[in-house]
Amino acid sequence: MDLLNKIPKDKLLHFFVGSVILFLSLLVFNTLVSISIVVFVAAIKEVVYDDFLGKGTPEVQDFIYTILPCLFHLINILF
């Protein structure tokens, strides 16, 4: 539990949103399309919403935390 307390809330929210998008898209699409959707949404959020529109702070770590559930899913299905 102590490890979760060290991860900033913002990063956990990115991980959660990435997980939800991945899960919902896997109900409709295959793995490759679902992962592509998560990566696309994460990139658009950081580049367009945060950077271009100036509504947030674009961070590479936010992008990584959003797509991290995809990596865990790939590890799960490959091993």
mmCIF file of the N, C-alpha and C atoms, coordinates in Angstrom:
data_MODEL
# 
_entry.id   MODEL 
# 
loop_
_atom_site.group_PDB 
_atom_site.id 
_atom_site.type_symbol 
_atom_site.label_atom_id 
_atom_site.label_alt_id 
_atom_site.label_comp_id 
_atom_site.label_asym_id 
_atom_site.label_entity_id 
_atom_site.label_seq_id 
_atom_site.pdbx_PDB_ins_code 
_atom_site.Cartn_x 
_atom_site.Cartn_y 
_atom_site.Cartn_z 
_atom_site.occupancy 
_atom_site.B_iso_or_equiv 
_atom_site.pdbx_formal_charge 
_atom_site.auth_seq_id 
_atom_site.auth_comp_id 
_atom_site.auth_asym_id 
_atom_site.auth_atom_id 
_atom_site.pdbx_PDB_model_num 
ATOM 1   N N  . MET A 1 1  ? 0.805   -1.201  0.000   1.00 0.00 ? 1  MET A N  1 
ATOM 2   C CA . MET A 1 1  ? 0.000   0.000   0.000   1.00 0.00 ? 1  MET A CA 1 
ATOM 3   C C  . MET A 1 1  ? 0.845   1.260   0.000   1.00 0.00 ? 1  MET A C  1 
ATOM 4   N N  . ASP A 1 2  ? 2.006   1.178   0.576   1.00 0.00 ? 2  ASP A N  1 
ATOM 5   C CA . ASP A 1 2  ? 2.848   2.361   0.663   1.00 0.00 ? 2  ASP A CA 1 
ATOM 6   C C  . ASP A 1 2  ? 3.279   2.835   -0.728  1.00 0.00 ? 2  ASP A C  1 
ATOM 7   N N  . LEU A 1 3  ? 3.444   1.890   -1.659  1.00 0.00 ? 3  LEU A N  1 
ATOM 8   C CA . LEU A 1 3  ? 3.847   2.248   -3.021  1.00 0.00 ? 3  LEU A CA 1 
ATOM 9   C C  . LEU A 1 3  ? 2.787   3.104   -3.703  1.00 0.00 ? 3  LEU A C  1 
ATOM 10  N N  . LEU A 1 4  ? 1.509   2.758   -3.528  1.00 0.00 ? 4  LEU A N  1 
ATOM 11  C CA . LEU A 1 4  ? 0.437   3.546   -4.145  1.00 0.00 ? 4  LEU A CA 1 
ATOM 12  C C  . LEU A 1 4  ? 0.376   4.955   -3.585  1.00 0.00 ? 4  LEU A C  1 
ATOM 13  N N  . ASN A 1 5  ? 0.754   5.127   -2.345  1.00 0.00 ? 5  ASN A N  1 
ATOM 14  C CA . ASN A 1 5  ? 0.755   6.460   -1.746  1.00 0.00 ? 5  ASN A CA 1 
ATOM 15  C C  . ASN A 1 5  ? 1.851   7.334   -2.332  1.00 0.00 ? 5  ASN A C  1 
ATOM 16  N N  . LYS A 1 6  ? 2.880   6.724   -2.910  1.00 0.00 ? 6  LYS A N  1 
ATOM 17  C CA . LYS A 1 6  ? 3.995   7.484   -3.482  1.00 0.00 ? 6  LYS A CA 1 
ATOM 18  C C  . LYS A 1 6  ? 3.722   7.919   -4.916  1.00 0.00 ? 6  LYS A C  1 
ATOM 19  N N  . ILE A 1 7  ? 2.773   7.263   -5.579  1.00 0.00 ? 7  ILE A N  1 
ATOM 20  C CA . ILE A 1 7  ? 2.436   7.619   -6.957  1.00 0.00 ? 7  ILE A CA 1 
ATOM 21  C C  . ILE A 1 7  ? 1.457   8.790   -6.917  1.00 0.00 ? 7  ILE A C  1 
ATOM 22  N N  . PRO A 1 8  ? 1.761   9.870   -7.641  1.00 0.00 ? 8  PRO A N  1 
ATOM 23  C CA . PRO A 1 8  ? 0.848   11.035  -7.628  1.00 0.00 ? 8  PRO A CA 1 
ATOM 24  C C  . PRO A 1 8  ? -0.554  10.664  -8.117  1.00 0.00 ? 8  PRO A C  1 
ATOM 25  N N  . LYS A 1 9  ? -1.550  11.293  -7.526  1.00 0.00 ? 9  LYS A N  1 
ATOM 26  C CA . LYS A 1 9  ? -2.944  11.021  -7.868  1.00 0.00 ? 9  LYS A CA 1 
ATOM 27  C C  . LYS A 1 9  ? -3.203  11.216  -9.360  1.00 0.00 ? 9  LYS A C  1 
ATOM 28  N N  . ASP A 1 10 ? -2.591  12.232  -9.951  1.00 0.00 ? 10 ASP A N  1 
ATOM 29  C CA . ASP A 1 10 ? -2.757  12.504  -11.382 1.00 0.00 ? 10 ASP A CA 1 
ATOM 30  C C  . ASP A 1 10 ? -2.332  11.309  -12.230 1.00 0.00 ? 10 ASP A C  1 
ATOM 31  N N  . LYS A 1 11 ? -1.227  10.689  -11.858 1.00 0.00 ? 11 LYS A N  1 
ATOM 32  C CA . LYS A 1 11 ? -0.725  9.534   -12.622 1.00 0.00 ? 11 LYS A CA 1 
ATOM 33  C C  . LYS A 1 11 ? -1.653  8.340   -12.461 1.00 0.00 ? 11 LYS A C  1 
ATOM 34  N N  . LEU A 1 12 ? -2.180  8.147   -11.246 1.00 0.00 ? 12 LEU A N  1 
ATOM 35  C CA . LEU A 1 12 ? -3.130  7.059   -11.025 1.00 0.00 ? 12 LEU A CA 1 
ATOM 36  C C  . LEU A 1 12 ? -4.411  7.270   -11.828 1.00 0.00 ? 12 LEU A C  1 
ATOM 37  N N  . LEU A 1 13 ? -4.836  8.521   -11.953 1.00 0.00 ? 13 LEU A N  1 
ATOM 38  C CA . LEU A 1 13 ? -6.025  8.813   -12.764 1.00 0.00 ? 13 LEU A CA 1 
ATOM 39  C C  . LEU A 1 13 ? -5.769  8.515   -14.237 1.00 0.00 ? 13 LEU A C  1 
ATOM 40  N N  . HIS A 1 14 ? -4.582  8.839   -14.718 1.00 0.00 ? 14 HIS A N  1 
ATOM 41  C CA . HIS A 1 14 ? -4.236  8.506   -16.109 1.00 0.00 ? 14 HIS A CA 1 
ATOM 42  C C  . HIS A 1 14 ? -4.250  6.992   -16.305 1.00 0.00 ? 14 HIS A C  1 
ATOM 43  N N  . PHE A 1 15 ? -3.689  6.250   -15.358 1.00 0.00 ? 15 PHE A N  1 
ATOM 44  C CA . PHE A 1 15 ? -3.679  4.794   -15.437 1.00 0.00 ? 15 PHE A CA 1 
ATOM 45  C C  . PHE A 1 15 ? -5.112  4.250   -15.447 1.00 0.00 ? 15 PHE A C  1 
ATOM 46  N N  . PHE A 1 16 ? -5.965  4.795   -14.584 1.00 0.00 ? 16 PHE A N  1 
ATOM 47  C CA . PHE A 1 16 ? -7.354  4.351   -14.499 1.00 0.00 ? 16 PHE A CA 1 
ATOM 48  C C  . PHE A 1 16 ? -8.097  4.613   -15.804 1.00 0.00 ? 16 PHE A C  1 
ATOM 49  N N  . VAL A 1 17 ? -7.945  5.817   -16.347 1.00 0.00 ? 17 VAL A N  1 
ATOM 50  C CA . VAL A 1 17 ? -8.633  6.156   -17.597 1.00 0.00 ? 17 VAL A CA 1 
ATOM 51  C C  . VAL A 1 17 ? -8.138  5.274   -18.741 1.00 0.00 ? 17 VAL A C  1 
ATOM 52  N N  . GLY A 1 18 ? -6.834  5.046   -18.803 1.00 0.00 ? 18 GLY A N  1 
ATOM 53  C CA . GLY A 1 18 ? -6.293  4.142   -19.826 1.00 0.00 ? 18 GLY A CA 1 
ATOM 54  C C  . GLY A 1 18 ? -6.858  2.743   -19.682 1.00 0.00 ? 18 GLY A C  1 
ATOM 55  N N  . SER A 1 19 ? -7.016  2.281   -18.441 1.00 0.00 ? 19 SER A N  1 
ATOM 56  C CA . SER A 1 19 ? -7.582  0.951   -18.190 1.00 0.00 ? 19 SER A CA 1 
ATOM 57  C C  . SER A 1 19 ? -9.031  0.876   -18.646 1.00 0.00 ? 19 SER A C  1 
ATOM 58  N N  . VAL A 1 20 ? -9.807  1.910   -18.343 1.00 0.00 ? 20 VAL A N  1 
ATOM 59  C CA . VAL A 1 20 ? -11.224 1.921   -18.723 1.00 0.00 ? 20 VAL A CA 1 
ATOM 60  C C  . VAL A 1 20 ? -11.374 1.947   -20.244 1.00 0.00 ? 20 VAL A C  1 
ATOM 61  N N  . ILE A 1 21 ? -10.602 2.796   -20.900 1.00 0.00 ? 21 ILE A N  1 
ATOM 62  C CA . ILE A 1 21 ? -10.681 2.870   -22.365 1.00 0.00 ? 21 ILE A CA 1 
ATOM 63  C C  . ILE A 1 21 ? -10.288 1.530   -22.986 1.00 0.00 ? 21 ILE A C  1 
ATOM 64  N N  . LEU A 1 22 ? -9.220  0.930   -22.471 1.00 0.00 ? 22 LEU A N  1 
ATOM 65  C CA . LEU A 1 22 ? -8.778  -0.370  -22.994 1.00 0.00 ? 22 LEU A CA 1 
ATOM 66  C C  . LEU A 1 22 ? -9.854  -1.426  -22.777 1.00 0.00 ? 22 LEU A C  1 
ATOM 67  N N  . PHE A 1 23 ? -10.391 -1.496  -21.574 1.00 0.00 ? 23 PHE A N  1 
ATOM 68  C CA . PHE A 1 23 ? -11.400 -2.503  -21.274 1.00 0.00 ? 23 PHE A CA 1 
ATOM 69  C C  . PHE A 1 23 ? -12.631 -2.351  -22.166 1.00 0.00 ? 23 PHE A C  1 
ATOM 70  N N  . LEU A 1 24 ? -13.138 -1.137  -22.273 1.00 0.00 ? 24 LEU A N  1 
ATOM 71  C CA . LEU A 1 24 ? -14.346 -0.916  -23.077 1.00 0.00 ? 24 LEU A CA 1 
ATOM 72  C C  . LEU A 1 24 ? -14.092 -1.185  -24.562 1.00 0.00 ? 24 LEU A C  1 
ATOM 73  N N  . SER A 1 25 ? -12.923 -0.811  -25.045 1.00 0.00 ? 25 SER A N  1 
ATOM 74  C CA . SER A 1 25 ? -12.645 -1.047  -26.463 1.00 0.00 ? 25 SER A CA 1 
ATOM 75  C C  . SER A 1 25 ? -12.418 -2.533  -26.743 1.00 0.00 ? 25 SER A C  1 
ATOM 76  N N  . LEU A 1 26 ? -11.904 -3.275  -25.750 1.00 0.00 ? 26 LEU A N  1 
ATOM 77  C CA . LEU A 1 26 ? -11.724 -4.724  -25.941 1.00 0.00 ? 26 LEU A CA 1 
ATOM 78  C C  . LEU A 1 26 ? -13.058 -5.454  -26.030 1.00 0.00 ? 26 LEU A C  1 
ATOM 79  N N  . LEU A 1 27 ? -14.111 -4.845  -25.528 1.00 0.00 ? 27 LEU A N  1 
ATOM 80  C CA . LEU A 1 27 ? -15.435 -5.456  -25.653 1.00 0.00 ? 27 LEU A CA 1 
ATOM 81  C C  . LEU A 1 27 ? -15.934 -5.427  -27.096 1.00 0.00 ? 27 LEU A C  1 
ATOM 82  N N  . VAL A 1 28 ? -15.384 -4.496  -27.887 1.00 0.00 ? 28 VAL A N  1 
ATOM 83  C CA . VAL A 1 28 ? -15.864 -4.308  -29.257 1.00 0.00 ? 28 VAL A CA 1 
ATOM 84  C C  . VAL A 1 28 ? -14.814 -4.702  -30.299 1.00 0.00 ? 28 VAL A C  1 
ATOM 85  N N  . PHE A 1 29 ? -13.556 -4.381  -30.019 1.00 0.00 ? 29 PHE A N  1 
ATOM 86  C CA . PHE A 1 29 ? -12.485 -4.558  -31.004 1.00 0.00 ? 29 PHE A CA 1 
ATOM 87  C C  . PHE A 1 29 ? -11.457 -5.579  -30.533 1.00 0.00 ? 29 PHE A C  1 
ATOM 88  N N  . ASN A 1 30 ? -10.549 -5.943  -31.458 1.00 0.00 ? 30 ASN A N  1 
ATOM 89  C CA . ASN A 1 30 ? -9.476  -6.845  -31.087 1.00 0.00 ? 30 ASN A CA 1 
ATOM 90  C C  . ASN A 1 30 ? -8.380  -6.083  -30.332 1.00 0.00 ? 30 ASN A C  1 
ATOM 91  N N  . THR A 1 31 ? -7.365  -6.796  -29.898 1.00 0.00 ? 31 THR A N  1 
ATOM 92  C CA . THR A 1 31 ? -6.313  -6.205  -29.057 1.00 0.00 ? 31 THR A CA 1 
ATOM 93  C C  . THR A 1 31 ? -5.569  -5.087  -29.768 1.00 0.00 ? 31 THR A C  1 
ATOM 94  N N  . LEU A 1 32 ? -5.182  -5.304  -30.999 1.00 0.00 ? 32 LEU A N  1 
ATOM 95  C CA . LEU A 1 32 ? -4.400  -4.302  -31.724 1.00 0.00 ? 32 LEU A CA 1 
ATOM 96  C C  . LEU A 1 32 ? -5.168  -2.991  -31.890 1.00 0.00 ? 32 LEU A C  1 
ATOM 97  N N  . VAL A 1 33 ? -6.421  -3.085  -32.265 1.00 0.00 ? 33 VAL A N  1 
ATOM 98  C CA . VAL A 1 33 ? -7.249  -1.886  -32.433 1.00 0.00 ? 33 VAL A CA 1 
ATOM 99  C C  . VAL A 1 33 ? -7.465  -1.207  -31.079 1.00 0.00 ? 33 VAL A C  1 
ATOM 100 N N  . SER A 1 34 ? -7.712  -1.979  -30.056 1.00 0.00 ? 34 SER A N  1 
ATOM 101 C CA . SER A 1 34 ? -7.948  -1.417  -28.719 1.00 0.00 ? 34 SER A CA 1 
ATOM 102 C C  . SER A 1 34 ? -6.723  -0.670  -28.205 1.00 0.00 ? 34 SER A C  1 
ATOM 103 N N  . ILE A 1 35 ? -5.558  -1.261  -28.365 1.00 0.00 ? 35 ILE A N  1 
ATOM 104 C CA . ILE A 1 35 ? -4.326  -0.595  -27.936 1.00 0.00 ? 35 ILE A CA 1 
ATOM 105 C C  . ILE A 1 35 ? -4.104  0.670   -28.758 1.00 0.00 ? 35 ILE A C  1 
ATOM 106 N N  . SER A 1 36 ? -4.386  0.599   -30.030 1.00 0.00 ? 36 SER A N  1 
ATOM 107 C CA . SER A 1 36 ? -4.241  1.779   -30.886 1.00 0.00 ? 36 SER A CA 1 
ATOM 108 C C  . SER A 1 36 ? -5.158  2.907   -30.422 1.00 0.00 ? 36 SER A C  1 
ATOM 109 N N  . ILE A 1 37 ? -6.355  2.564   -30.016 1.00 0.00 ? 37 ILE A N  1 
ATOM 110 C CA . ILE A 1 37 ? -7.301  3.572   -29.520 1.00 0.00 ? 37 ILE A CA 1 
ATOM 111 C C  . ILE A 1 37 ? -6.756  4.243   -28.263 1.00 0.00 ? 37 ILE A C  1 
ATOM 112 N N  . VAL A 1 38 ? -6.241  3.452   -27.334 1.00 0.00 ? 38 VAL A N  1 
ATOM 113 C CA . VAL A 1 38 ? -5.697  4.015   -26.091 1.00 0.00 ? 38 VAL A CA 1 
ATOM 114 C C  . VAL A 1 38 ? -4.515  4.927   -26.380 1.00 0.00 ? 38 VAL A C  1 
ATOM 115 N N  . VAL A 1 39 ? -3.606  4.477   -27.240 1.00 0.00 ? 39 VAL A N  1 
ATOM 116 C CA . VAL A 1 39 ? -2.425  5.285   -27.581 1.00 0.00 ? 39 VAL A CA 1 
ATOM 117 C C  . VAL A 1 39 ? -2.858  6.576   -28.271 1.00 0.00 ? 39 VAL A C  1 
ATOM 118 N N  . PHE A 1 40 ? -3.812  6.485   -29.183 1.00 0.00 ? 40 PHE A N  1 
ATOM 119 C CA . PHE A 1 40 ? -4.305  7.661   -29.890 1.00 0.00 ? 40 PHE A CA 1 
ATOM 120 C C  . PHE A 1 40 ? -4.953  8.668   -28.941 1.00 0.00 ? 40 PHE A C  1 
ATOM 121 N N  . VAL A 1 41 ? -5.819  8.183   -28.063 1.00 0.00 ? 41 VAL A N  1 
ATOM 122 C CA . VAL A 1 41 ? -6.504  9.071   -27.115 1.00 0.00 ? 41 VAL A CA 1 
ATOM 123 C C  . VAL A 1 41 ? -5.491  9.722   -26.180 1.00 0.00 ? 41 VAL A C  1 
ATOM 124 N N  . ALA A 1 42 ? -4.529  8.954   -25.702 1.00 0.00 ? 42 ALA A N  1 
ATOM 125 C CA . ALA A 1 42 ? -3.508  9.502   -24.793 1.00 0.00 ? 42 ALA A CA 1 
ATOM 126 C C  . ALA A 1 42 ? -2.675  10.574  -25.494 1.00 0.00 ? 42 ALA A C  1 
ATOM 127 N N  . ALA A 1 43 ? -2.290  10.309  -26.740 1.00 0.00 ? 43 ALA A N  1 
ATOM 128 C CA . ALA A 1 43 ? -1.487  11.280  -27.486 1.00 0.00 ? 43 ALA A CA 1 
ATOM 129 C C  . ALA A 1 43 ? -2.281  12.549  -27.783 1.00 0.00 ? 43 ALA A C  1 
ATOM 130 N N  . ILE A 1 44 ? -3.518  12.394  -28.212 1.00 0.00 ? 44 ILE A N  1 
ATOM 131 C CA . ILE A 1 44 ? -4.370  13.549  -28.503 1.00 0.00 ? 44 ILE A CA 1 
ATOM 132 C C  . ILE A 1 44 ? -4.591  14.380  -27.250 1.00 0.00 ? 44 ILE A C  1 
ATOM 133 N N  . LYS A 1 45 ? -4.811  13.713  -26.122 1.00 0.00 ? 45 LYS A N  1 
ATOM 134 C CA . LYS A 1 45 ? -5.038  14.444  -24.875 1.00 0.00 ? 45 LYS A CA 1 
ATOM 135 C C  . LYS A 1 45 ? -3.820  15.290  -24.511 1.00 0.00 ? 45 LYS A C  1 
ATOM 136 N N  . GLU A 1 46 ? -2.636  14.704  -24.619 1.00 0.00 ? 46 GLU A N  1 
ATOM 137 C CA . GLU A 1 46 ? -1.422  15.431  -24.240 1.00 0.00 ? 46 GLU A CA 1 
ATOM 138 C C  . GLU A 1 46 ? -1.065  16.519  -25.250 1.00 0.00 ? 46 GLU A C  1 
ATOM 139 N N  . VAL A 1 47 ? -1.171  16.211  -26.536 1.00 0.00 ? 47 VAL A N  1 
ATOM 140 C CA . VAL A 1 47 ? -0.738  17.162  -27.567 1.00 0.00 ? 47 VAL A CA 1 
ATOM 141 C C  . VAL A 1 47 ? -1.781  18.243  -27.818 1.00 0.00 ? 47 VAL A C  1 
ATOM 142 N N  . VAL A 1 48 ? -3.021  17.841  -28.034 1.00 0.00 ? 48 VAL A N  1 
ATOM 143 C CA . VAL A 1 48 ? -4.051  18.823  -28.407 1.00 0.00 ? 48 VAL A CA 1 
ATOM 144 C C  . VAL A 1 48 ? -4.633  19.514  -27.177 1.00 0.00 ? 48 VAL A C  1 
ATOM 145 N N  . TYR A 1 49 ? -5.180  18.725  -26.264 1.00 0.00 ? 49 TYR A N  1 
ATOM 146 C CA . TYR A 1 49 ? -5.878  19.327  -25.122 1.00 0.00 ? 49 TYR A CA 1 
ATOM 147 C C  . TYR A 1 49 ? -4.912  20.076  -24.202 1.00 0.00 ? 49 TYR A C  1 
ATOM 148 N N  . ASP A 1 50 ? -3.837  19.409  -23.800 1.00 0.00 ? 50 ASP A N  1 
ATOM 149 C CA . ASP A 1 50 ? -2.914  20.031  -22.844 1.00 0.00 ? 50 ASP A CA 1 
ATOM 150 C C  . ASP A 1 50 ? -2.015  21.085  -23.484 1.00 0.00 ? 50 ASP A C  1 
ATOM 151 N N  . ASP A 1 51 ? -1.395  20.736  -24.617 1.00 0.00 ? 51 ASP A N  1 
ATOM 152 C CA . ASP A 1 51 ? -0.401  21.636  -25.204 1.00 0.00 ? 51 ASP A CA 1 
ATOM 153 C C  . ASP A 1 51 ? -1.034  22.693  -26.118 1.00 0.00 ? 51 ASP A C  1 
ATOM 154 N N  . PHE A 1 52 ? -1.719  22.250  -27.163 1.00 0.00 ? 52 PHE A N  1 
ATOM 155 C CA . PHE A 1 52 ? -2.246  23.183  -28.164 1.00 0.00 ? 52 PHE A CA 1 
ATOM 156 C C  . PHE A 1 52 ? -3.327  24.104  -27.589 1.00 0.00 ? 52 PHE A C  1 
ATOM 157 N N  . LEU A 1 53 ? -4.277  23.523  -26.853 1.00 0.00 ? 53 LEU A N  1 
ATOM 158 C CA . LEU A 1 53 ? -5.353  24.329  -26.287 1.00 0.00 ? 53 LEU A CA 1 
ATOM 159 C C  . LEU A 1 53 ? -4.959  24.989  -24.964 1.00 0.00 ? 53 LEU A C  1 
ATOM 160 N N  . GLY A 1 54 ? -3.859  24.549  -24.379 1.00 0.00 ? 54 GLY A N  1 
ATOM 161 C CA . GLY A 1 54 ? -3.370  25.141  -23.142 1.00 0.00 ? 54 GLY A CA 1 
ATOM 162 C C  . GLY A 1 54 ? -4.239  24.866  -21.921 1.00 0.00 ? 54 GLY A C  1 
ATOM 163 N N  . LYS A 1 55 ? -4.988  23.768  -21.948 1.00 0.00 ? 55 LYS A N  1 
ATOM 164 C CA . LYS A 1 55 ? -5.899  23.444  -20.847 1.00 0.00 ? 55 LYS A CA 1 
ATOM 165 C C  . LYS A 1 55 ? -5.240  22.607  -19.762 1.00 0.00 ? 55 LYS A C  1 
ATOM 166 N N  . GLY A 1 56 ? -3.982  22.270  -19.948 1.00 0.00 ? 56 GLY A N  1 
ATOM 167 C CA . GLY A 1 56 ? -3.275  21.450  -18.966 1.00 0.00 ? 56 GLY A CA 1 
ATOM 168 C C  . GLY A 1 56 ? -1.786  21.537  -19.212 1.00 0.00 ? 56 GLY A C  1 
ATOM 169 N N  . THR A 1 57 ? -1.063  20.655  -18.554 1.00 0.00 ? 57 THR A N  1 
ATOM 170 C CA . THR A 1 57 ? 0.388   20.599  -18.711 1.00 0.00 ? 57 THR A CA 1 
ATOM 171 C C  . THR A 1 57 ? 0.741   19.309  -19.434 1.00 0.00 ? 57 THR A C  1 
ATOM 172 N N  . PRO A 1 58 ? 1.270   19.407  -20.657 1.00 0.00 ? 58 PRO A N  1 
ATOM 173 C CA . PRO A 1 58 ? 1.636   18.183  -21.376 1.00 0.00 ? 58 PRO A CA 1 
ATOM 174 C C  . PRO A 1 58 ? 2.852   17.521  -20.717 1.00 0.00 ? 58 PRO A C  1 
ATOM 175 N N  . GLU A 1 59 ? 2.722   16.247  -20.412 1.00 0.00 ? 59 GLU A N  1 
ATOM 176 C CA . GLU A 1 59 ? 3.806   15.501  -19.783 1.00 0.00 ? 59 GLU A CA 1 
ATOM 177 C C  . GLU A 1 59 ? 3.929   14.126  -20.419 1.00 0.00 ? 59 GLU A C  1 
ATOM 178 N N  . VAL A 1 60 ? 5.162   13.723  -20.665 1.00 0.00 ? 60 VAL A N  1 
ATOM 179 C CA . VAL A 1 60 ? 5.417   12.392  -21.212 1.00 0.00 ? 60 VAL A CA 1 
ATOM 180 C C  . VAL A 1 60 ? 4.972   11.334  -20.206 1.00 0.00 ? 60 VAL A C  1 
ATOM 181 N N  . GLN A 1 61 ? 5.189   11.591  -18.919 1.00 0.00 ? 61 GLN A N  1 
ATOM 182 C CA . GLN A 1 61 ? 4.783   10.629  -17.892 1.00 0.00 ? 61 GLN A CA 1 
ATOM 183 C C  . GLN A 1 61 ? 3.277   10.390  -17.901 1.00 0.00 ? 61 GLN A C  1 
ATOM 184 N N  . ASP A 1 62 ? 2.489   11.414  -18.161 1.00 0.00 ? 62 ASP A N  1 
ATOM 185 C CA . ASP A 1 62 ? 1.038   11.233  -18.252 1.00 0.00 ? 62 ASP A CA 1 
ATOM 186 C C  . ASP A 1 62 ? 0.696   10.288  -19.391 1.00 0.00 ? 62 ASP A C  1 
ATOM 187 N N  . PHE A 1 63 ? 1.362   10.478  -20.521 1.00 0.00 ? 63 PHE A N  1 
ATOM 188 C CA . PHE A 1 63 ? 1.152   9.602   -21.672 1.00 0.00 ? 63 PHE A CA 1 
ATOM 189 C C  . PHE A 1 63 ? 1.524   8.159   -21.316 1.00 0.00 ? 63 PHE A C  1 
ATOM 190 N N  . ILE A 1 64 ? 2.660   7.983   -20.660 1.00 0.00 ? 64 ILE A N  1 
ATOM 191 C CA . ILE A 1 64 ? 3.125   6.640   -20.303 1.00 0.00 ? 64 ILE A CA 1 
ATOM 192 C C  . ILE A 1 64 ? 2.157   5.969   -19.337 1.00 0.00 ? 64 ILE A C  1 
ATOM 193 N N  . TYR A 1 65 ? 1.707   6.692   -18.321 1.00 0.00 ? 65 TYR A N  1 
ATOM 194 C CA . TYR A 1 65 ? 0.768   6.105   -17.363 1.00 0.00 ? 65 TYR A CA 1 
ATOM 195 C C  . TYR A 1 65 ? -0.564  5.760   -18.019 1.00 0.00 ? 65 TYR A C  1 
ATOM 196 N N  . THR A 1 66 ? -0.962  6.508   -19.039 1.00 0.00 ? 66 THR A N  1 
ATOM 197 C CA . THR A 1 66 ? -2.222  6.212   -19.717 1.00 0.00 ? 66 THR A CA 1 
ATOM 198 C C  . THR A 1 66 ? -2.117  4.941   -20.550 1.00 0.00 ? 66 THR A C  1 
ATOM 199 N N  . ILE A 1 67 ? -0.972  4.718   -21.203 1.00 0.00 ? 67 ILE A N  1 
ATOM 200 C CA . ILE A 1 67 ? -0.845  3.529   -22.055 1.00 0.00 ? 67 ILE A CA 1 
ATOM 201 C C  . ILE A 1 67 ? -0.276  2.315   -21.315 1.00 0.00 ? 67 ILE A C  1 
ATOM 202 N N  . LEU A 1 68 ? 0.126   2.479   -20.071 1.00 0.00 ? 68 LEU A N  1 
ATOM 203 C CA . LEU A 1 68 ? 0.679   1.372   -19.290 1.00 0.00 ? 68 LEU A CA 1 
ATOM 204 C C  . LEU A 1 68 ? -0.262  0.172   -19.183 1.00 0.00 ? 68 LEU A C  1 
ATOM 205 N N  . PRO A 1 69 ? -1.569  0.348   -19.033 1.00 0.00 ? 69 PRO A N  1 
ATOM 206 C CA . PRO A 1 69 ? -2.459  -0.829  -19.012 1.00 0.00 ? 69 PRO A CA 1 
ATOM 207 C C  . PRO A 1 69 ? -2.365  -1.660  -20.293 1.00 0.00 ? 69 PRO A C  1 
ATOM 208 N N  . CYS A 1 70 ? -2.028  -1.029  -21.407 1.00 0.00 ? 70 CYS A N  1 
ATOM 209 C CA . CYS A 1 70 ? -1.864  -1.774  -22.655 1.00 0.00 ? 70 CYS A CA 1 
ATOM 210 C C  . CYS A 1 70 ? -0.688  -2.734  -22.555 1.00 0.00 ? 70 CYS A C  1 
ATOM 211 N N  . LEU A 1 71 ? 0.392   -2.267  -21.961 1.00 0.00 ? 71 LEU A N  1 
ATOM 212 C CA . LEU A 1 71 ? 1.567   -3.125  -21.770 1.00 0.00 ? 71 LEU A CA 1 
ATOM 213 C C  . LEU A 1 71 ? 1.211   -4.300  -20.865 1.00 0.00 ? 71 LEU A C  1 
ATOM 214 N N  . PHE A 1 72 ? 0.503   -4.028  -19.779 1.00 0.00 ? 72 PHE A N  1 
ATOM 215 C CA . PHE A 1 72 ? 0.101   -5.104  -18.874 1.00 0.00 ? 72 PHE A CA 1 
ATOM 216 C C  . PHE A 1 72 ? -0.818  -6.099  -19.580 1.00 0.00 ? 72 PHE A C  1 
ATOM 217 N N  . HIS A 1 73 ? -1.695  -5.603  -20.428 1.00 0.00 ? 73 HIS A N  1 
ATOM 218 C CA . HIS A 1 73 ? -2.588  -6.490  -21.179 1.00 0.00 ? 73 HIS A CA 1 
ATOM 219 C C  . HIS A 1 73 ? -1.786  -7.372  -22.136 1.00 0.00 ? 73 HIS A C  1 
ATOM 220 N N  . LEU A 1 74 ? -0.814  -6.781  -22.833 1.00 0.00 ? 74 LEU A N  1 
ATOM 221 C CA . LEU A 1 74 ? 0.019   -7.573  -23.743 1.00 0.00 ? 74 LEU A CA 1 
ATOM 222 C C  . LEU A 1 74 ? 0.806   -8.646  -22.994 1.00 0.00 ? 74 LEU A C  1 
ATOM 223 N N  . ILE A 1 75 ? 1.364   -8.279  -21.863 1.00 0.00 ? 75 ILE A N  1 
ATOM 224 C CA . ILE A 1 75 ? 2.083   -9.276  -21.047 1.00 0.00 ? 75 ILE A CA 1 
ATOM 225 C C  . ILE A 1 75 ? 1.143   -10.391 -20.630 1.00 0.00 ? 75 ILE A C  1 
ATOM 226 N N  . ASN A 1 76 ? -0.071  -10.027 -20.274 1.00 0.00 ? 76 ASN A N  1 
ATOM 227 C CA . ASN A 1 76 ? -1.060  -11.021 -19.838 1.00 0.00 ? 76 ASN A CA 1 
ATOM 228 C C  . ASN A 1 76 ? -1.427  -11.990 -20.954 1.00 0.00 ? 76 ASN A C  1 
ATOM 229 N N  . ILE A 1 77 ? -1.620  -11.505 -22.162 1.00 0.00 ? 77 ILE A N  1 
ATOM 230 C CA . ILE A 1 77 ? -2.060  -12.414 -23.231 1.00 0.00 ? 77 ILE A CA 1 
ATOM 231 C C  . ILE A 1 77 ? -0.892  -13.174 -23.857 1.00 0.00 ? 77 ILE A C  1 
ATOM 232 N N  . LEU A 1 78 ? 0.338   -12.649 -23.755 1.00 0.00 ? 78 LEU A N  1 
ATOM 233 C CA . LEU A 1 78 ? 1.489   -13.325 -24.364 1.00 0.00 ? 78 LEU A CA 1 
ATOM 234 C C  . LEU A 1 78 ? 2.118   -14.369 -23.442 1.00 0.00 ? 78 LEU A C  1 
ATOM 235 N N  . PHE A 1 79 ? 1.981   -14.187 -22.147 1.00 0.00 ? 79 PHE A N  1 
ATOM 236 C CA . PHE A 1 79 ? 2.626   -15.109 -21.217 1.00 0.00 ? 79 PHE A CA 1 
ATOM 237 C C  . PHE A 1 79 ? 1.586   -15.758 -20.392 1.00 0.00 ? 79 PHE A C  1 
# 
